[in-house]
Amino acid sequence: MSGPLRVAIFGAGPSGFYAASQLLKVAEPEFEVDLFDRLPTPYGLVRAGVAPDHPNIKVVTKAFDKTAKHERFRFFGHVCLGEDVSREELLERYHAVLYAVGTSTDRRMGIPGEDLKGSHPATEFVSWYNGHPDFAELEFELQTAKRVAVIGNGNVAMDVARMIALAPDELAVTDTADHAIDVLNAAGVEEVVILGRRGPAQAAFTNPELREMGELERADVVVDPADLELDEESAAWLASEEAHRTNKLNVEILREYAAREPEGKPMRVRFRFLVSPVEVLGDDDGRVRALKLERNAIQGGRAVGTGETEELDCQLVFRSIGYRGLPLAGIPFDDQRGLIRNEGGRVCDASGAPLPGEYCAGWIKRGPSGVIGTNKKDAQDTVDKLLEDAAAGKLNAPTKDDVLELLTERVEHLVEWTGWEAIDAAERAAGEPQGRPRVKLVEWDALREAGRGAPAA
């Protein structure tokens, strides 16, 4: 078969788009890129993970849209790998297949009571308020909960806490899903407690996220000064060149919060450190009533339990302690790490040998770390491996022609880029009268209808 080398990329989030852009910029050999996604909509976590009150972060999609206009690019949405098309069928049609499917589930705490009513992974809550169609029907106990515990010290934990605390007029100008706006505005929450197993010096959130918490319209931020008394080990590390400036500034911001007098706002966001949940406690109806916490101490840079415990009354718990990937469509998988088995982006078999023409990028390759821009270099590293293999004649050798005929037969509601543009136009048109970026379509049928260019309900 002559002509450009054909590459399928599965996963239309930042990693997938960055890899597509990098391949299409290569002059020799030329590549044709087909970008697939299970959803009818592109952009991955930029659409379904970034907090709605952070629209500036979503500007990155403008660069992705430029990639989509390339003459050798195609988008196929609403295609499920392993159901609508198999790994083997892709390899029959492409010189290379690159998996950029992300890490789709949360890490569990592994403690008693974790599955009580009112105990949820943060991933579900984030997907719910961002209008992911798989999660639009979920319910969270926000109207009856007075105190919410958020377990984790990363930016996702901060997003969860902040979204609960936003005032109605702060929510009104965002693209938060309508069903979530209604519930959040009616919430009876009085306090959100963010729990970190390590100390303030080791907290993983970024400075801008932490500063935002002190600017909320209807919530005071509360930090106990005693929680900021650093142990000798943490203090020495923070003063060293080894500590990142982000960590040092986080501690400064938290000390500023600890010195503040509460303004009497209707809600509080409270930070606590050096505590780990050891049990979720329930009432007679099987609903969360409290968290049993163990006090920790820093030893050798790690949080170690001291045996001292307490109970924190709460009615709703969100765990945000990391993500992990799920095995998919027979692709070699490392169960221990929750990632596709790979070496620098080349997919490997159980013996560690690279498989011809199979690659991965993003979180499913390296784990859930970094920000959106981190995926650009990560994707480039994988693309570099693909280019090395192309030069060495080590890519896959496809035996069949274009995938479009197969998709047309198999996928009843196939969404190509023009279909996404129709969805996008419908959402923006619905948002404009309300002064919002968009009103998201959150039901599968509505997305399918709009993807065909039909008027959305």
C-alpha positions, 0 to 999 in steps of 0.5 A, a space after each residue: 500500500 502506497 501513500 501516507 502512513 496511517 495512524 489511529 489514535 484512541 482517546 481525543 483528550 489532550 494527549 491524543 490531540 498533541 500526538 495527532 498534531 505532532 504527527 501531522 507536522 512531520 514532512 517525511 514520511 507523511 501521516 494520516 491520523 484518525 482520532 477516535 473517542 468513545 464519546 461523541 465529543 472531543 477534548 477528554 478531561 478539558 471538557 469533562 474534568 477541568 472545573 467549570 469556573 476555570 474557563 481559561 484552562 479550556 482555551 487550549 482547545 483552540 489549538 486542537 481545533 486547528 489540528 482538526 482542520 488538517 486535510 489528513 485528520 479525521 475524527 470519529 466519535 461515539 466509537 467504543 474500542 473493543 465493542 464497535 471496533 477491535 484492537 485487531 481490526 485497527 491493526 489490520 488497517 493502520 501502520 500504528 495505533 496509539 492509545 491515549 485513553 487516560 485513567 478512567 477510575 479512581 483509587 480506592 482507600 481500602 478501608 471499612 465503610 468505603 461503600 456506604 451511601 454518601 461515600 463517593 469517588 471524586 471522579 464521579 462528582 467531577 464528571 457529574 457537574 461537568 455533564 459527562 453523559 455517563 454520570 448525569 443521572 447520579 445523585 449526591 446528598 448535598 441538600 441534607 449534608 451539613 459537613 462534607 469531607 474531601 480526602 486528598 491534597 491535590 487540585 481535584 480535591 480543591 476543585 470538589 471543595 470549591 465547586 460545593 462552596 461557589 455562590 449561585 452567581 459564581 456558578 451562573 456564568 459557567 458551563 456547569 451542567 444545569 442539573 448540577 447547578 440546581 443541586 449545588 444552589 440548593 445545597 445545605 452544606 455548611 462546611 467542607 473539610 479538606 483532609 491531607 495525610 501529609 503535612 502542609 509542606 507536602 501538599 500537592 495542590 498548586 498555588 493558584 488553586 490554593 489562593 482561590 479558596 480565600 476569594 470565595 464569595 460565600 465561604 470563609 477559609 479556615 486553618 488551625 495554626 497548630 496544623 501549620 507547626 512543621 516537624 523538624 524534618 519537614 521544616 528542614 526539607 522546606 528550607 532546602 533547595 530540594 523543596 519546590 517553590 510551590 511547596 514553600 508558597 503553599 505554606 505561606 498562603 496557608 499561614 496567611 489563612 490561619 491569621 485571618 479572622 472569619 468574616 461570618 460567611 455562610 460556609 467554611 472551607 477548612 484545611 486539615 493535615 496529617 490525618 488519614 481516614 481508617 474507617 467510614 462510619 455509618 448510621 442505622 440506614 447505612 449512610 455516612 455519619 462520620 469518618 474515623 481519622 488517625 493522626 499521622 507523623 512525617 518520618 523519612 518523608 512519609 506519613 506514618 500513623 501514630 495510633 491516635 484516632 478521632 471521629 469527624 462528623 460528616 454526612 458526605 465523603 469524596 475521596 480524591 487520592 488518585 486515578 488508575 486505568 482499566 484494562 481495555 480490549 486485550 491491550 497488554 496491561 500492568 495491573 499493579 500500576 493500573 497502566 498499559 504495559 509500555 516502555 517509553 510509550 512502546 506497548 510491550 508484551 509480558 516479556 517486555 518486548 515491544 509490539 510492532 505498531 502499538 503505542 500509548 501516551 498520557 496518563 494511561 502511559 505514565 500515570 495521573 500526573 502533571 497538568 494539561 501541558 505535561 501531556 505535550 512533551 509526553 506525547 512527543 516522546 511517544 511520537 519520537 519512538 513511533 518515528 524511530 520505528 518508522 525509519 527502521 521499518 518496524 511499524 505494523 503492516 496493515 492488510 486492509 483499506 480505510 476504516 470508514 466502511 467498517 465504522 459506517 456499518 457498525 456504529 449507528 450514531 457515528 459522529 465525525 468532526 462536523 457532527 461535533 461542530 453541530 453539538 458545539 453550535 447547539 450548546 453555545 447557542 443555548 448558553 448565549 442568552 444566559 451569558 454562559 459559554 455553553 449549556 452542555 448536552 448531557 444525555 446520550 440521545 440529545 448528543 446523538 441528535 445534535 451530532 447528526 445536525 438535528 435540533 437538540 431538545 
